[in-house]
Amino acid sequence: MGLSNKKLPKIGFLYLDYVLRFFDYSNFKGWPNKIETVTYRWKNDKFRFIKEVKRKKIDVLIGNIPATAYEIFREIARELPNVRFIPSMDTQFSNKSKENVTRFAWKYDLPIPKTYIYYNHKNSNKFLKKCKYPKIIKKSYGPSNYGGYFVHKVDNYKEARALYNDKKYHPQYFQDFVPMEADIRVMLIGHKPVCAFWRRAPEGAWLTNTSQGGSMDYTNVPKNVLDLAVRVSKAAKAEYWAVDVAYAKDGKARILECATAFAAFPYIRDWIGQYIMWSLSEGRFKKPHIPMFNWEELSKMDSSILKTLRHITFGKFTPSYDGDHFAKKKKVYGKEEVYLHELDDVYKMYDIKSRDTEEWPSEKWNYQYNLALKKSKSLKIKCPSAKESPNPTGDESEESIAEAAKYSTKEISEFLITVNGVGKKKVKKIMNHFENVEKLVGTLEQNSMLISEVKGVCEKLAKKVGKAWKKYKKN
């Protein structure tokens, strides 16, 4: 029967100012009790936030923590030992930085491109002088790269040195370049793949991000990629999870990114909500049935439709006249053909339980603070204490709008129209091409020449926009 209304845990949504909300009430359709909300307002809000959670008697806080708030929420979680965080703070360890993703992969012997992390820039420079190229240089802090704008390919030491002199990245984080067929994103709920798709780079390019001209398709995601994604999710003990996998030309799969903060269609967030309700209610709510390779069928619809679909449900296979008909459908899976419905027993959805121990305590794993860049030569580890984050940064996660919060759509449109050669029609084309202010601001910040991809905008005009943006920011 499951838990009664009185015995159900009290749920609260964990929100943060300036950060897009992953969940809302509609994702938890049918939950009988009031769902509270608690918003963290940055700066010195730790103690007020803790008091509000206690006052509202919340048992479970649901929501993603962006990178710059991660350490302070480690402290908050310790002050709220009886409150379960979903996802757990340990699961969200990889949300904070690419370095954390790497250390997570190293611990669990998960395949990743050969990675180098240097806090001592002199030692990094020595290595860069003698190593083999090309290398991929990334900004480590925060999992999102804003459409590839914080990911760079360098072909020699001169390019690497010039990039670090310009970007001032710390730590200096870089990887061996892996020639890829494409990369694949896999989304999982309870360790079960619920959506997967290829992202392929345009001809002659290496970045697969759709904002950089990459293409997407949902068909024939390889078995070794799905198996790796499940393995990674289980290592993270994740209620929900997304993994970006590099599918190399040699057929090997390697992890690029993984986190609980990722872009997802509304119906996927509904599935996560249904899963959490099932997990918290001891059977009061049904476990969602999400058949394998559902994404291949759903992707036949236009993306504009997928963005509006809500509360999709699927029936389970049962032997019947219709069932016998549909059960004949097979799919190549690994080295053999299998019936589609049989794969649901191969990829099961697990109930992830709460944990009382810390796997990634900040005293040991907060390298970004312990080895913060200093003017002096000292790089000794200090006794760490997560400092209050004064404000969110512009590189939080795919759910962050912190940087774009500085600029409204109206302000960016008014800026563009001041550039000689950009009229109202071109402003509309540019805004539509980049879909939202976040992507456009990221482009202006990192590489304004990408605006020349917009039909009717030449490279000369894109260069003028870039120069105008630098002046606009100073004023």
C-alpha positions, -999 to 999 in steps of 0.1 A, spaced: 0 0 0 29 24 7 30 53 32 0 72 42 -2 110 38 9 116 74 39 93 70 52 106 37 84 127 41 80 165 38 95 176 5 111 209 -2 124 223 -35 159 238 -32 161 269 -53 189 295 -57 186 331 -69 198 336 -105 198 299 -112 172 282 -134 149 258 -116 152 221 -127 120 210 -109 86 226 -100 54 213 -86 41 200 -119 70 174 -120 55 159 -88 20 154 -100 -2 137 -75 20 143 -44 -8 147 -18 10 170 7 23 205 4 57 209 -11 77 237 4 103 259 -13 135 272 2 156 297 -17 193 303 -11 201 340 -17 239 339 -18 263 362 2 258 355 39 227 334 37 238 302 52 223 305 87 190 320 75 187 292 50 193 265 76 168 281 100 141 281 73 146 244 64 143 236 101 113 259 106 94 243 77 103 208 90 116 196 57 128 160 54 139 159 18 155 188 -2 154 183 -39 175 203 -63 209 208 -80 237 228 -65 257 250 -89 295 250 -87 301 282 -67 276 271 -40 288 235 -37 312 240 -8 289 261 13 262 235 8 286 209 21 286 229 53 248 233 52 243 196 48 263 189 79 242 213 98 211 194 86 220 158 94 184 147 94 176 162 60 181 141 29 195 160 -2 184 147 -36 208 143 -53 232 137 -24 261 161 -20 284 132 -28 266 126 -60 268 163 -68 306 163 -63 311 161 -101 288 192 -106 315 214 -92 343 211 -117 360 191 -145 387 184 -120 362 167 -97 349 147 -126 384 135 -133 391 126 -97 358 107 -95 368 88 -127 403 81 -113 389 67 -81 365 43 -98 389 34 -127 365 48 -153 379 55 -188 386 91 -196 411 109 -219 446 112 -204 442 142 -181 467 165 -165 459 189 -136 485 215 -125 482 239 -96 519 248 -99 520 268 -131 558 265 -134 556 228 -135 528 229 -160 548 252 -183 578 227 -182 555 199 -192 538 219 -220 572 226 -235 581 189 -239 547 171 -243 531 159 -275 503 179 -292 475 185 -298 460 190 -263 426 201 -252 426 229 -226 395 234 -205 384 257 -178 380 234 -149 357 252 -125 320 244 -133 309 215 -155 293 236 -182 314 249 -211 287 271 -225 285 254 -258 323 248 -260 334 283 -253 357 273 -225 372 243 -243 401 249 -266 424 229 -289 460 238 -291 485 223 -315 518 235 -300 534 251 -270 532 286 -284 494 283 -287 491 268 -252 512 295 -236 492 323 -254 459 308 -243 469 305 -206 484 340 -206 450 353 -219 425 331 -200 444 328 -166 427 294 -160 435 279 -126 442 251 -122 457 244 -155 436 215 -167 442 198 -201 438 164 -218 452 145 -247 432 150 -279 411 120 -288 400 118 -324 362 112 -321 334 99 -343 311 119 -321 301 123 -284 271 108 -269 250 121 -240 232 95 -219 206 105 -193 198 80 -165 172 76 -138 179 51 -110 209 39 -132 185 31 -161 192 49 -195 161 69 -204 174 91 -232 206 90 -254 217 109 -284 247 115 -306 263 149 -311 284 151 -342 308 179 -352 303 197 -385 327 187 -413 362 200 -406 355 209 -370 361 190 -337 336 206 -313 303 187 -312 282 213 -294 250 221 -313 256 258 -306 289 254 -326 271 238 -356 270 202 -344 242 179 -353 221 154 -331 206 121 -338 191 94 -315 196 61 -334 218 31 -326 236 43 -295 262 15 -289 260 -10 -261 294 -2 -247 283 35 -243 251 26 -224 270 1 -203 296 27 -194 269 52 -185 253 28 -161 286 20 -145 293 57 -140 259 63 -125 262 34 -101 297 47 -90 281 81 -83 251 65 -65 230 89 -85 192 92 -84 194 109 -118 225 115 -139 238 125 -173 271 113 -189 288 127 -220 308 100 -236 335 104 -263 330 77 -289 365 75 -304 374 64 -339 389 33 -324 355 24 -310 365 30 -274 342 50 -251 356 76 -226 339 99 -202 340 136 -210 315 150 -185 290 138 -159 267 156 -136 232 159 -121 228 194 -137 219 190 -173 194 202 -199 164 179 -202 130 179 -219 101 185 -194 89 150 -198 122 137 -185 120 159 -155 85 145 -150 100 110 -150 126 119 -124 98 134 -103 77 102 -106 108 81 -97 115 102 -66 79 99 -55 80 62 -59 113 60 -40 102 81 -11 67 66 -7 76 29 -2 53 19 -31 25 44 -26 33 57 -61 42 34 -90 77 32 -103 77 47 -138 82 23 -167 105 38 -193 113 13 -220 147 11 -235 153 30 -267 121 50 -262 142 80 -274 144 66 -309 107 66 -312 101 100 -295 128 116 -316 107 111 -347 87 140 -335 98 176 -341 118 191 -312 93 218 -308 67 191 -299 92 173 -276 97 206 -257 60 207 -248 52 170 -241 44 163 -204 38 132 -183 44 106 -209 37 70 -198 44 36 -213 26 3 -209 47 -28 -200 49 -57 -225 23 -84 -218 19 -115 -240 -13 -109 -260 -24 -105 -296 -10 -70 -298 20 -79 -276 29 -108 -299 28 -84 -328 50 -58 -313 72 -83 -296 86 -93 -329 105 -61 -332 142 -67 -327 172 -45 -323 209 -50 -328 224 -49 -293 261 -56 -291 268 -86 -313 233 -100 -315 197 -91 -322 174 -90 -292 137 -83 -286 133 -47 -274 112 -55 -243 139 -79 -231 163 -51 -226 142 -37 -197 154 -66 -177 190 -59 -187 188 -22 -178 168 -21 -146 157 10 -126 171 8 -90 159 25 -59 187 47 -46 187 50 -9 199 78 15 235 76 28 248 87 62 285 88 53 305 113 33 326 99 4 340 133 -8 346 154 23 359 189 14 387 187 40 404 163 15 388 170 -19 384 208 -21 416 213 -41 402 245 -57 404 262 -22 433 243 -7 455 251 -36 441 285 -47 463 306 -68 485 328 -47 510 356 -55 535 341 -32 554 309 -40 536 291 -12 512 264 -23 509 245 9 475 231 19 458 253 44 431 241 69 401 244 46 369 261 54 344 266 26 339 303 23 306 320 15 302 325 -22 294 362 -26 276 357 -59 271 329 -85 296 330 -114 288 328 -151 300 293 -153 277 274 -129 261 247 -150 237 243 -179 211 255 -155 229 287 -146 217 322 -158 240 341 -135 261 358 -163 231 365 -185 212 379 -155 233 410 -160 217 415 -194 181 413 -204 170 404 -239 160 440 -244 195 453 -234 213 429 -257 190 438 -286 195 475 -280 233 469 -279 233 450 -312 213 476 -330 240 502 -321 265 484 -342 268 499 -377 254 473 -402 231 455 -377 195 464 -382 163 451 -366 161 421 -389 197 410 -382 191 415 -344 161 391 -347 181 366 -367 210 367 -342 187 363 -312 169 334 -328 201 317 -338 215 316 -302 181 307 -287 187 326 -254 207 354 -238 230 330 -220 244 315 -253 247 348 -270 265 364 -241 288 334 -239 296 338 -276 303 375 -272 326 368 -243 346 340 -258 345 342 -296 323 368 -313 334 355 -347 309 327 -343 282 352 -349 292 350 -386 274 316 -386 241 336 -387 228 340 -422 234 375 -434 262 383 -409 297 383 -425 330 379 -407 337 416 -409 304 425 -393 310 398 -366 344 414 -358 327 448 -354 302 433 -330 330 418 -309 348 452 -307 316 470 -298 309 444 -271 343 451 -254 335 488 -253 299 482 -241 312 462 -212 336 489 -201 308 515 -200 
